[in-house]
Amino acid sequence: MAELILPENQNYSCHGCGGCCWLYEVVVTEEERQRIIGQGWSQSDGIPAGRKLVRRTGGIFSRRWALARRSDGACIFLNEKGLCRIHAKFGEPAKPLVCRLYPFVLYPVGDRIAVSLRFSCPSVAGSRGIPIREHRAEITEFCQLGAAAPTFGPPAISRGEKLDWPDTMSVVARLGSLLAGDGSTPLALRVTHALLVAEMLGQAKFDKVRGERLEELLGTLVEAVPEETARGLDPAPLAPAKVQLRMLVAQYAPRHPLMVVGLGYRARAAAARLRMVRGQGMTPQLHEGLPPVAFDDLEKPRQCSHPEIDALFARYFQGRLQGMSFCGPACYGLGVSEGFVRLMLTYPVLLYLTRWSAIGQGRSAASVSDAELAVTLVDHKHGYSPLLGSGSVARMARWLMQNRQIQALSAWYAR
Ligand code: SF4
């Protein structure tokens, strides 16, 4: 059995909020489709008469199937108490594998399997429950059931620069350790350090640099960074960078069940995006936890970087890095360097959402609960929303990076 790479400093237990049963399309295999139909569901189980249990997804000629949804967008098997009817009637193993697996993500890394967790789950974001190592037996069972993604080669570090798995993981671990820091440096500064190293990595030629020599090169790059950052960064981001950040926030913030996406929703979403671009007056309501607030208030200091919030965001970034869900097939096919930059671009988005939530709740300073809401929203979309993987977002990220604006936005919205 492949060795598991488990996240440290992370707890999780399901608290039965049912959120995942609202948010995700549950794609099932042909075997699961037949099994569920064969379970003999009827009106007496709370399933409306005549309702299909499974529907095609991806077009009328598609051979992919997903569980049907209620008119309010939730899975048809979610009962009025927020519990799963399949689980209640036939036990947990009878559920579709994707339901059993969530919030775990399994990614083969050579002969090992990297395990990460979806922070879109509030229990994961809050690290509530038992340590992940205590889930080892069920994760091993998921691996045996074939839940891990198919085997891939290591993603390129940058265009045309590829290393083997152990060396690729050394690069990723070095970026992770820069973000972890020693805890005494604010996260915004750690992000700045790590971005500078990622930028140098993106330009490096590795030729025959492998193993120990790679470690030496990484050490040299890391040592070169404090000198760079000591030159100082403009704490005030450029106006176009703020506009681009608000455009990103408008993509990350809305979280809705798939079924409510209709014509009316699209028109409202387009109007909301336009208001976010203009950034004047009051914000649109993009999510129930983000009530309208004045754009001007979002620019005032809000203490969004204190040790507890920094620890939450650092844990999120570490989880994405160690689980390899920030690059490669798990994240828009990005290389390590570009995937890291895109992950760091979520940091000012997280800070903006955190302060929005704090102001909306009438708090003068951001709290961990504001940050938890922010991270559930960002993780729901990052790597999964096709729009966030588009060429226009890639160009935006490159412009922000070339102009040191990710760092400037991070410093500005962390304060
Ligand atoms: S099958 Fe059960 S666990 Fe899966 S989404 Fe539906 S209600 Fe939730």
Residues whose N, C-alpha, C, O or C-beta is under 5 A from the ligand:
A	BS01	SF4	C20 C21 V26 C75 F77 L78 L83 C84 C99
